Amino acid sequence: MHEHISSAYDRDLEGLITLIMKMGGLVEEAILNAAKALENRDLELAEQVRAGDKAIDALELEINDVAARIIALRAPVSKDLRSILIVLRLAASLERIGDYSKNIAKRTSAIADLSPVEGTGFTLRRMAREVQGMLKDTLDAYIRGDADLAEDVRQRDQDVDQMYNALFRELLTFMMEDPRHITGCMHLHFMAKNIERMGDLTTNMAEQIIYLVTGEMPDEARLKSDRTAYVSEVE
C-alpha cells in the first residue's frame, strides 16, 4: 500500500516538474524576445511578448492547482513536502520574471518613435542573455539536483549588477549632455532595472534549489553590486 502511494506521488511530482520546465522555457523565450524587440525596435515582436505572458500566467495557476491537489491527496511530509513548496516558489519567481519581460515590451512601444540612445540596446540585450543563461542553468540545476551549478548561478548575479551599474552611469551621462534624451533614457533605465530584478529572482530560485538539495540555505551572504541608490554624480 505504501509503495503504491509512493509511486502515485512520484508520478504527480513528475507532472509538476514537467509544468515548471515548460513555464521556464516560455520565460526564457520571453526574456530574449523582449530584449531583441527593444534592440531592433520590433513592435510586432514586442506585442508577441506581451500576449505570451498570458500563457505564463496560466501555467502558474495550473501549477498551483496541481500542487494543492497533491498536498490534499498525498499529504506529503518532510522532503516531499519541501519539494512541492519549492516548486510553488519557483513558479512564482518565473511569473514575476515574465512580468518584467512584458514590461520591457511595453516600454519598447513607448520609445519606438524616440531617437535611439547609441549602444544601449546592445547592452540591454547582453544583460538579458546573461540572465537567460542563468535561468537556463538554474532549471538544469533543479532537474539534476546540482547544488554546485545553482551556486555558480548565484555568484554570476554580480556580473548582471555590474552591467546594470555601468549602463546606469552611461544613461546619466546621456541625459546630462543632451536633455532631449531624458525621456528615452528614463525608459531604458527602467528596462535595465527590470533585467537586474530578473537576475535577483533567478538567484533566489538558485538558492531554493540549494536548499532543496542540501536541506540548508547558503551560508554566505550574496554580494550585491547594484549601488545605483548611492550614486549622486557621474564619475
C-alpha positions as CSV (number, residue, x, y, z in Angstrom):
1,M,0.0,0.0,0.0
2,H,2.8,2.4,1.0
3,E,4.7,1.6,-2.2
4,H,1.6,2.2,-4.3
5,I,1.1,5.7,-2.7
6,S,4.8,6.5,-3.2
7,S,4.6,5.6,-6.9
8,A,1.5,7.7,-7.3
9,Y,3.2,10.6,-5.6
10,D,6.2,10.3,-7.9
11,R,4.0,10.4,-11.0
12,D,2.3,13.5,-9.6
13,L,5.6,15.2,-8.9
14,E,6.9,14.4,-12.4
15,G,3.8,16.0,-13.8
16,L,4.5,19.1,-11.7
17,I,8.2,19.2,-12.8
18,T,7.1,19.0,-16.5
19,L,4.9,22.0,-16.0
20,I,7.6,24.1,-14.3
21,M,10.1,23.3,-17.1
22,K,7.5,24.3,-19.7
23,M,6.9,27.5,-17.8
24,G,10.7,28.1,-17.6
25,G,11.1,27.6,-21.3
26,L,8.4,30.2,-22.1
27,V,10.0,32.7,-19.7
28,E,13.5,32.2,-21.2
29,E,12.0,32.9,-24.6
30,A,10.2,36.0,-23.3
31,I,13.4,37.4,-21.9
32,L,15.3,37.0,-25.1
33,N,12.5,38.3,-27.3
34,A,11.8,41.3,-25.2
35,A,15.5,42.3,-25.5
36,K,15.6,41.6,-29.2
37,A,12.4,43.6,-29.8
38,L,14.0,46.6,-27.9
39,E,17.3,46.5,-29.8
40,N,15.5,46.2,-33.2
41,R,12.5,48.4,-32.4
42,D,10.4,45.4,-33.4
43,L,6.9,46.3,-32.2
44,E,5.4,43.1,-33.6
45,L,7.8,41.0,-31.5
46,A,7.2,43.2,-28.5
47,E,3.5,42.6,-28.9
48,Q,4.1,38.8,-29.1
49,V,6.0,39.1,-25.7
50,R,3.1,40.9,-24.2
51,A,0.5,38.4,-25.5
52,G,2.6,35.5,-24.5
53,D,2.6,36.5,-20.9
54,K,-0.9,35.1,-20.6
55,A,0.4,31.6,-21.2
56,I,3.0,32.0,-18.5
57,D,0.3,33.2,-16.0
58,A,-1.9,30.3,-16.9
59,L,0.9,27.8,-16.2
60,E,1.5,29.3,-12.8
61,L,-2.2,28.9,-12.0
62,E,-2.1,25.3,-13.2
63,I,1.0,24.5,-11.1
64,N,-0.7,26.0,-8.0
65,D,-3.8,23.8,-8.7
66,V,-1.8,20.7,-9.2
67,A,0.4,21.3,-6.1
68,A,-2.7,21.9,-4.0
69,R,-4.3,18.7,-5.2
70,I,-1.1,16.7,-4.5
71,I,-0.9,18.1,-1.0
72,A,-4.6,17.3,-0.4
73,L,-4.5,13.8,-1.8
74,R,-1.0,12.6,-0.8
75,A,-0.3,14.5,2.4
76,P,3.4,14.7,1.7
77,V,5.8,15.3,4.6
78,S,9.4,16.2,5.1
79,K,11.5,16.4,1.9
80,D,8.4,15.5,-0.2
81,L,6.5,18.5,1.1
82,R,9.6,20.7,0.7
83,S,9.8,19.6,-3.0
84,I,6.2,20.8,-3.6
85,L,6.6,24.1,-1.8
86,I,9.8,24.9,-3.7
87,V,8.0,24.2,-7.0
88,L,5.4,26.8,-5.9
89,R,8.2,29.3,-5.1
90,L,9.9,28.7,-8.5
91,A,6.7,29.2,-10.3
92,A,6.0,32.5,-8.5
93,S,9.5,33.7,-9.4
94,L,9.1,32.7,-13.1
95,E,5.8,34.5,-13.2
96,R,7.5,37.7,-12.0
97,I,10.3,37.4,-14.5
98,G,7.6,37.0,-17.2
99,D,6.0,40.2,-15.9
100,Y,9.3,42.1,-16.2
101,S,9.8,40.8,-19.8
102,K,6.3,42.1,-20.6
103,N,7.1,45.5,-19.0
104,I,10.2,45.8,-21.3
105,A,8.0,45.0,-24.3
106,K,5.5,47.7,-23.2
107,R,8.3,50.3,-22.9
108,T,9.6,49.3,-26.3
109,S,6.4,50.6,-27.8
110,A,6.7,53.8,-25.8
111,I,10.2,54.7,-27.1
112,A,9.7,53.4,-30.7
113,D,9.4,57.0,-32.0
114,L,12.2,58.5,-29.9
115,S,15.8,58.9,-31.0
116,P,17.8,55.8,-30.2
117,V,20.5,56.1,-27.5
118,E,23.6,54.7,-29.1
119,G,24.8,51.3,-27.7
120,T,22.2,50.9,-25.0
121,G,20.0,48.4,-26.9
122,F,23.0,46.1,-27.3
123,T,24.0,46.4,-23.6
124,L,20.4,45.6,-22.5
125,R,20.3,42.6,-24.8
126,R,23.7,41.4,-23.4
127,M,22.3,41.7,-19.9
128,A,19.2,39.8,-20.9
129,R,21.3,37.0,-22.5
130,E,23.2,36.7,-19.2
131,V,20.0,36.4,-17.2
132,Q,18.5,33.9,-19.6
133,G,21.7,31.8,-19.3
134,M,21.4,32.0,-15.5
135,L,17.8,30.9,-15.7
136,K,18.6,28.0,-18.0
137,D,21.3,26.8,-15.7
138,T,19.0,27.2,-12.7
139,L,16.4,25.0,-14.3
140,D,19.1,22.5,-15.2
141,A,20.4,22.5,-11.6
142,Y,16.8,21.8,-10.5
143,I,16.4,18.8,-12.8
144,R,19.8,17.4,-11.9
145,G,19.8,18.2,-8.2
146,D,23.0,20.1,-8.8
147,A,23.7,22.4,-5.8
148,D,27.1,23.4,-7.3
149,L,25.6,24.7,-10.5
150,A,23.0,26.6,-8.5
151,E,25.8,28.2,-6.5
152,D,27.5,29.2,-9.7
153,V,24.3,30.9,-10.8
154,R,24.1,32.7,-7.5
155,Q,27.6,34.2,-7.9
156,R,27.0,35.2,-11.5
157,D,24.4,37.7,-10.4
158,Q,27.3,40.1,-9.7
159,D,28.0,40.3,-13.4
160,V,24.5,41.4,-14.1
161,D,24.7,44.0,-11.4
162,Q,28.0,45.4,-12.8
163,M,26.5,45.7,-16.3
164,Y,23.5,47.5,-14.8
165,N,25.7,49.9,-12.8
166,A,27.7,50.7,-15.9
167,L,24.6,51.3,-18.0
168,F,23.1,53.5,-15.3
169,R,26.1,55.8,-15.4
170,E,26.1,55.8,-19.2
171,L,22.4,56.9,-19.2
172,L,23.1,59.6,-16.7
173,T,25.8,61.0,-19.0
174,F,23.5,61.0,-22.0
175,M,20.8,62.9,-20.0
176,M,23.3,65.4,-18.7
177,E,24.8,66.1,-22.1
178,D,21.5,66.3,-24.0
179,P,18.2,66.8,-22.2
180,R,16.4,65.6,-25.3
181,H,17.4,62.1,-24.3
182,I,15.9,62.3,-20.9
183,T,12.6,60.6,-21.7
184,G,14.2,57.7,-23.7
185,C,16.9,57.3,-21.1
186,M,14.4,57.0,-18.3
187,H,12.5,54.3,-20.1
188,L,15.8,52.5,-20.8
189,H,16.8,52.8,-17.1
190,F,13.5,51.1,-16.0
191,M,14.1,48.4,-18.6
192,A,17.6,47.8,-17.3
193,K,16.2,47.7,-13.7
194,N,13.7,45.1,-14.8
195,I,16.5,42.9,-16.1
196,E,18.5,43.4,-13.0
197,R,15.5,42.3,-10.9
198,M,15.2,39.2,-13.2
199,G,18.7,38.3,-12.2
200,D,17.8,38.7,-8.5
201,L,14.8,36.5,-8.9
202,T,16.8,33.9,-10.8
203,T,19.4,34.0,-8.0
204,N,16.6,33.4,-5.4
205,M,15.5,30.4,-7.4
206,A,19.0,29.0,-7.3
207,E,19.1,29.5,-3.5
208,Q,15.9,27.5,-3.2
209,I,17.4,24.7,-5.3
210,I,20.5,24.6,-3.0
211,Y,18.0,24.3,-0.1
212,L,16.1,21.5,-1.8
213,V,19.3,19.6,-2.5
214,T,21.2,20.2,0.8
215,G,18.5,21.0,3.3
216,E,20.2,24.3,4.1
217,M,20.1,27.8,2.7
218,P,23.5,29.1,1.5
219,D,25.6,30.4,4.5
220,E,27.5,33.2,2.8
221,A,25.6,36.5,2.1
222,R,25.5,37.0,-1.7
223,L,27.4,40.1,-2.8
224,K,25.2,42.7,-4.4
225,S,26.9,45.1,-6.9
226,D,24.0,47.3,-7.6
227,R,25.0,50.6,-5.9
228,T,22.9,53.0,-8.0
229,A,20.9,54.0,-5.0
230,Y,24.1,55.7,-3.7
231,V,25.2,57.3,-6.9
232,S,25.0,61.1,-6.7
233,E,27.1,62.0,-9.7
234,V,28.8,60.6,-12.7
235,E,32.3,59.5,-12.1
